[in-house]
Amino acid sequence: MTQLLLNSAVALLIAAGFLATATAALRGDGRALQKVPVKARSRRHPKG
């Protein structure tokens, strides 16, 4: 009986952590939009 209660408590904590992480990721409060510089190489056309 005790093992069942402990397993249920652990499962509940894991689910709560997952939901908190998912909602934080969807809301995006902790992230600031940053522009990342991208360097693109020019492609050379093959001769022929």
Secondary structure, DSSP 4 states (H G I P E B T S, - for coil): -HHHHHHHHHHHHHHHHHHHHHHHHHHTTT----PPP---PPPPPPP-
